[in-house]
Amino acid sequence: MSEIEQCVLACNDCAGLFRLGRSVEAALNMLEVFETADGLLERNSPAVRQQWSQLLVEMLACQQSQDWLGLADYMQYELTELVHS
């Protein structure tokens, strides 16, 4: 399994935890997912890095407001798409 596939799987697993209301466990996993994604995305173009920065801001805003479903959607759809770019 490639690094990208592992990251996508981790994003989906973490999103699932948020959807199940297991926010503490998901938040701990989210940190690892963000580190992995950052490592993958640092090799991309400046435009992709900018998208990553903006997405990170949006996801952290969801976390701060405890919008777990919004955060799960960002992780499962937006972040996985960005990692594939």
N, C-alpha and C positions, 0 to 999 in steps of 0.2 A: 504494500500500500504506500502510495506517495505521500509526501508531506502535505500536499494540498488536500488529498483525500482524507487524511487524518484530521486536518484542521476543520474541514467541512463536517466530518462526523462529530467532532467535538462541539462545533457550533450547534448542530442539530440536537445533540444530547443535552447541552446546556439550555437551549431554548425549551426543550421538553420539560426540564426541571422547573424553569420559571412558570411554564403553563400549568404545572401540577401544584404550584404554590410552595415549592421547596426553594424559596428565594435565598436563604442563607447558603445552602449547599451549592446552588447555581451561581451565586455571586463569587464563591471561592473558585469554582471551575472557570468562571468567566475571566478571571485574572490570567489564568494559564492560556486560555483561548486567545486573549488579547496579545499576550507575549508571543505566541506562535504566529498569529496573524501579522503582527508587526515585523517579525523576522522574515516572513514570506514577502510582505509588501515593500520592505525597504529596498528590494532589488528592482522594483518597478519604476515607471516614469514619475516625474514630479507631479503630473496631473493625477495619477493614481494615489500617490502619497497624500495629495491634498484631499481627495475623496475620502481616504482613510481617516484623516484628521477630522473632517466634518462629520463622518459617521460616528467616530468615537465620541465627539461632543454630544451628538444626538442620543447615543446609547447611554452615556453617563447622565444626561438630563432625565431620561426615562428611569434610570436607577434612583436618582435623587427624589423623583416624584413618586416612586414606587409603582410605576406603570410597567408591571411585569409582562403583560401581554404585548405591549409596544416594544419592549426590550427584546422579548422572544422573537417577534417578527423581524426586527432589525438584524438579529443574529442569524436567524434561519434563512432569510431571503437576501437582505442587502449585503451582509458580510460575506456570505458564501459566494455570492455573485462577484463581489470585489476580489476575493481571494482567487477566483478562477480567471481574473483578467490578466 
